[in-house]
Amino acid sequence: MINPVVILRLLAALLIVIALFMGTSIIWAFTSGEHAVVFAFAVPVVATILVATIVLLVTGRLQRKRPSLTTRDGFIFVSLAWLSASVIGAIPFLLSGATTTFVDALFETMSGFTTTGASIFSEIEGLPRAILWWRSLTHWLGGMGIIVLTVAILPLLGVGGLQLIRAEAPGPTVDRLTPKIAGTAKILWVTYIAMSALQTVLLLFGGMDLFDSLTHTFGTVATGGFSPRNASVGAYNSAYIDVVITVFMVAAGINFVTYFKVVTGRLDAVWRDGELRSYLLIFASASVATAISLQRSGFGSFGRSLRYGAFQSASILTTTGYATDDFAVWPALAQVTLFVLMFIGGCSGSTGGGIKVVRIITLVKQGFNEMRYLVHPSGVFPVRLSGKRVEHKIVYAISGFVLLYLSILLVTAVVVATAGNDILTSLTTALVTLGNIGPGFGAVGPTMNYGFLPDYLKLFLSMVMMIGRLEVYTVLVILTPLFWRRQ
C-alpha cells in the first residue's frame, strides 16, 4: 500500500526547507543592489511556504496515527522530491529573465540539485549575484542529499526515514552511524558543514572574496562544478586555489562515514577500507599519467603539469566538473585518462556521482573469481572487500546496476544523436549527464555549454541527470508495473 498522506507531508516539509534556503538569495539581491531580482525570489518563496504549510495542516488532520513509511513510499517520495525541488527552484531563473524558457530554467536547476554542473549559460559573469548564489546553493543542497536533510527533521513529523536513505543513498549499501537514522543524517550534515566552512576560510586566504569562496565551496564539497566565473576555477590562475580545491574535491569523493570513523578514533577501519585505498590509487595514477602526458607535449614543467593534471583528474573522478584549462585540446593520453575516469566516479557514501569505486572493485574481483571457477569448478571463491565477505545478492545487485547504467548510457547517446550531434558529443553528453559530471568532449567540452540543445533533449537529459543522481534503480523501479501491483 502507498500512503499518499505521508508522502504529501514529507514533500511539504521538504519544500519549506528549500524555500527558506532560496530566501537567502534575497539577501544577496539587496546587498548587491539587484532590487529587480528580489521579486523573482520572493514570489516562489512566499507561495511555496504558504501552500506547503496548508498541506501540512490539512494532512495533519487526516493523519490518525503514527504513520509507517514503506519502501514504496520512500521511492516515490525521493523521485518526487528531486522533481518538485527542481521545478520550484527553476522559477527564479525564469522570473528574473536569466532564462527565456522554463525548459532552460528546469535544466539548469536539475543540473544544480543533481550536482551535475551542466549549464545552458554562455555568459555567467553577467548574471545577477542572487541568481549565481541560488545556482550554486542548489549544488550544496543536492550534494549531501536534500533527502538526508529531510530525514534529519522527520522526527518532527513522526516518520521514520531509513527507507528514504536507502532510496537516495549514493552507493550499494547504507551505513548507520547511530542507532537512529535521524542521528546519522545530522552527523553527516555536521561533517558536510564543517568541511564547507574550512574550505571557505582557506579560499578566503587565497584572495577570493566571500561570495566566490562560498559558491566555489558549494560546487566543490557537493562535487557539482558550478562556478560564478566564465573560465571556472581557471579564472584565478592561482596555484594555491587549485591545490585547495583539488584537495577538497578528493575529500568530497570519499565516503563521509570515513570521517566519522576518523573522529571516533577507528583509524584501523579506515586503513582497511579497500574502496578508499583503490580510490586514492586511481586518483594518484591518473594524476601522474596526465601530468606526464602534459609535460611531454610541452605544457610546462612536471610541477605545473601535475598541478593541472591532478586538478582535472580529481574534478572528473569525483564528478565535480571544475576546469582550470581546456582539457579538450590536451594530448591523447591525457584525454583518454580523463575519459576512463568518467566511468568510475567517487566512493559510495560520497557526494560524487558515477558508477562508484566500490562497484568497480566488486565486479573486477568477481571477474577474477569467474576465471578461477574455470580452473577449479568446484571451488568456493567469495568476493571480499575490506576483509569482509560481500554477499551474493549485493554482487548481483551491482551487476544489475552496471548493466542498467550502461544500457541507459547507450540509449541516451542515441537520443542525443537524434539532434544531429556527432558521436563524440553524443557519447560524452550521455556519460557526463548520467554520471553527473558536467563537462565532456566535443560540443559539450569544458569551454562549451548545453544551450544549443533542442528543448526535447534538455528535458530528456534532465531526467537522465536525476536517474544518475538517484542511483538508477530509484527512478526506474517506479516505472515498472510490478511496483504498482497490489500485494
ZIPE-V582720 format. One record per residue. N is the residue number from 1. RES is the residue in one letter. SS is DSSP state (H for helix, E for strand, L for the rest). Layout:
N,RES,SS ; N,RES,SS
This chain:
1,M,L ; 2,I,L ; 3,N,L ; 4,P,H ; 5,V,H ; 6,V,H ; 7,I,H ; 8,L,H ; 9,R,H ; 10,L,H ; 11,L,H ; 12,A,H ; 13,A,H ; 14,L,H ; 15,L,H ; 16,I,H ; 17,V,H ; 18,I,H ; 19,A,H ; 20,L,H ; 21,F,H ; 22,M,H ; 23,G,H ; 24,T,H ; 25,S,H ; 26,I,H ; 27,I,H ; 28,W,H ; 29,A,H ; 30,F,H ; 31,T,H ; 32,S,L ; 33,G,L ; 34,E,L ; 35,H,H ; 36,A,H ; 37,V,H ; 38,V,H ; 39,F,H ; 40,A,H ; 41,F,H ; 42,A,H ; 43,V,H ; 44,P,H ; 45,V,H ; 46,V,H ; 47,A,H ; 48,T,H ; 49,I,H ; 50,L,H ; 51,V,H ; 52,A,H ; 53,T,H ; 54,I,H ; 55,V,H ; 56,L,H ; 57,L,H ; 58,V,H ; 59,T,H ; 60,G,H ; 61,R,H ; 62,L,H ; 63,Q,L ; 64,R,L ; 65,K,L ; 66,R,L ; 67,P,L ; 68,S,L ; 69,L,L ; 70,T,L ; 71,T,H ; 72,R,H ; 73,D,H ; 74,G,H ; 75,F,H ; 76,I,H ; 77,F,H ; 78,V,H ; 79,S,H ; 80,L,H ; 81,A,H ; 82,W,H ; 83,L,H ; 84,S,H ; 85,A,H ; 86,S,H ; 87,V,H ; 88,I,H ; 89,G,H ; 90,A,H ; 91,I,H ; 92,P,H ; 93,F,H ; 94,L,H ; 95,L,H ; 96,S,L ; 97,G,L ; 98,A,L ; 99,T,L ; 100,T,L ; 101,T,L ; 102,F,H ; 103,V,H ; 104,D,H ; 105,A,H ; 106,L,H ; 107,F,H ; 108,E,H ; 109,T,H ; 110,M,H ; 111,S,H ; 112,G,H ; 113,F,H ; 114,T,L ; 115,T,L ; 116,T,L ; 117,G,L ; 118,A,L ; 119,S,L ; 120,I,L ; 121,F,L ; 122,S,L ; 123,E,L ; 124,I,L ; 125,E,L ; 126,G,L ; 127,L,L ; 128,P,L ; 129,R,H ; 130,A,H ; 131,I,H ; 132,L,H ; 133,W,H ; 134,W,H ; 135,R,H ; 136,S,H ; 137,L,H ; 138,T,H ; 139,H,H ; 140,W,H ; 141,L,H ; 142,G,H ; 143,G,H ; 144,M,H ; 145,G,L ; 146,I,H ; 147,I,H ; 148,V,H ; 149,L,H ; 150,T,H ; 151,V,H ; 152,A,H ; 153,I,H ; 154,L,H ; 155,P,H ; 156,L,H ; 157,L,H ; 158,G,L ; 159,V,L ; 160,G,L ; 161,G,L ; 162,L,H ; 163,Q,H ; 164,L,H ; 165,I,H ; 166,R,H ; 167,A,H ; 168,E,H ; 169,A,L ; 170,P,L ; 171,G,L ; 172,P,L ; 173,T,L ; 174,V,L ; 175,D,L ; 176,R,L ; 177,L,L ; 178,T,L ; 179,P,L ; 180,K,L ; 181,I,H ; 182,A,H ; 183,G,H ; 184,T,H ; 185,A,H ; 186,K,H ; 187,I,H ; 188,L,H ; 189,W,H ; 190,V,H ; 191,T,H ; 192,Y,H ; 193,I,H ; 194,A,H ; 195,M,H ; 196,S,H ; 197,A,H ; 198,L,H ; 199,Q,H ; 200,T,H ; 201,V,H ; 202,L,H ; 203,L,H ; 204,L,H ; 205,F,H ; 206,G,L ; 207,G,L ; 208,M,L ; 209,D,L ; 210,L,H ; 211,F,H ; 212,D,H ; 213,S,H ; 214,L,H ; 215,T,H ; 216,H,H ; 217,T,H ; 218,F,H ; 219,G,H ; 220,T,H ; 221,V,H ; 222,A,L ; 223,T,L ; 224,G,L ; 225,G,L ; 226,F,L ; 227,S,L ; 228,P,L ; 229,R,L ; 230,N,L ; 231,A,L ; 232,S,H ; 233,V,H ; 234,G,H ; 235,A,H ; 236,Y,L ; 237,N,L ; 238,S,L ; 239,A,H ; 240,Y,H ; 241,I,H ; 242,D,H ; 243,V,H ; 244,V,H ; 245,I,H ; 246,T,H ; 247,V,H ; 248,F,H ; 249,M,H ; 250,V,H ; 251,A,H ; 252,A,H ; 253,G,L ; 254,I,L ; 255,N,L ; 256,F,H ; 257,V,H ; 258,T,H ; 259,Y,H ; 260,F,H ; 261,K,H ; 262,V,H ; 263,V,H ; 264,T,L ; 265,G,L ; 266,R,L ; 267,L,H ; 268,D,H ; 269,A,H ; 270,V,H ; 271,W,H ; 272,R,L ; 273,D,L ; 274,G,H ; 275,E,H ; 276,L,H ; 277,R,H ; 278,S,H ; 279,Y,H ; 280,L,H ; 281,L,H ; 282,I,H ; 283,F,H ; 284,A,H ; 285,S,H ; 286,A,H ; 287,S,H ; 288,V,H ; 289,A,H ; 290,T,H ; 291,A,H ; 292,I,H ; 293,S,H ; 294,L,H ; 295,Q,H ; 296,R,H ; 297,S,L ; 298,G,L ; 299,F,L ; 300,G,L ; 301,S,L ; 302,F,H ; 303,G,H ; 304,R,H ; 305,S,H ; 306,L,H ; 307,R,H ; 308,Y,H ; 309,G,H ; 310,A,H ; 311,F,H ; 312,Q,H ; 313,S,H ; 314,A,H ; 315,S,H ; 316,I,H ; 317,L,H ; 318,T,L ; 319,T,L ; 320,T,L ; 321,G,L ; 322,Y,L ; 323,A,L ; 324,T,L ; 325,D,L ; 326,D,L ; 327,F,H ; 328,A,H ; 329,V,H ; 330,W,L ; 331,P,L ; 332,A,H ; 333,L,H ; 334,A,H ; 335,Q,H ; 336,V,H ; 337,T,H ; 338,L,H ; 339,F,H ; 340,V,H ; 341,L,H ; 342,M,L ; 343,F,L ; 344,I,L ; 345,G,L ; 346,G,L ; 347,C,L ; 348,S,L ; 349,G,L ; 350,S,L ; 351,T,L ; 352,G,L ; 353,G,L ; 354,G,L ; 355,I,L ; 356,K,L ; 357,V,H ; 358,V,H ; 359,R,H ; 360,I,H ; 361,I,H ; 362,T,H ; 363,L,H ; 364,V,H ; 365,K,H ; 366,Q,H ; 367,G,H ; 368,F,H ; 369,N,H ; 370,E,H ; 371,M,H ; 372,R,H ; 373,Y,H ; 374,L,H ; 375,V,H ; 376,H,L ; 377,P,L ; 378,S,L ; 379,G,L ; 380,V,L ; 381,F,L ; 382,P,L ; 383,V,L ; 384,R,E ; 385,L,E ; 386,S,L ; 387,G,L ; 388,K,E ; 389,R,E ; 390,V,L ; 391,E,L ; 392,H,H ; 393,K,H ; 394,I,H ; 395,V,H ; 396,Y,H ; 397,A,H ; 398,I,H ; 399,S,H ; 400,G,H ; 401,F,H ; 402,V,H ; 403,L,H ; 404,L,H ; 405,Y,H ; 406,L,H ; 407,S,H ; 408,I,H ; 409,L,H ; 410,L,H ; 411,V,H ; 412,T,H ; 413,A,H ; 414,V,H ; 415,V,H ; 416,V,H ; 417,A,H ; 418,T,L ; 419,A,L ; 420,G,L ; 421,N,L ; 422,D,L ; 423,I,H ; 424,L,H ; 425,T,H ; 426,S,H ; 427,L,H ; 428,T,H ; 429,T,H ; 430,A,H ; 431,L,H ; 432,V,H ; 433,T,H ; 434,L,H ; 435,G,L ; 436,N,L ; 437,I,L ; 438,G,L ; 439,P,L ; 440,G,L ; 441,F,L ; 442,G,H ; 443,A,H ; 444,V,H ; 445,G,L ; 446,P,L ; 447,T,L ; 448,M,L ; 449,N,L ; 450,Y,L ; 451,G,L ; 452,F,L ; 453,L,L ; 454,P,L ; 455,D,H ; 456,Y,H ; 457,L,H ; 458,K,H ; 459,L,H ; 460,F,H ; 461,L,H ; 462,S,H ; 463,M,H ; 464,V,H ; 465,M,H ; 466,M,H ; 467,I,H ; 468,G,H ; 469,R,H ; 470,L,L ; 471,E,L ; 472,V,L ; 473,Y,H ; 474,T,H ; 475,V,H ; 476,L,H ; 477,V,H ; 478,I,L ; 479,L,L ; 480,T,L ; 481,P,H ; 482,L,H ; 483,F,H ; 484,W,H ; 485,R,L ; 486,R,L ; 487,Q,L
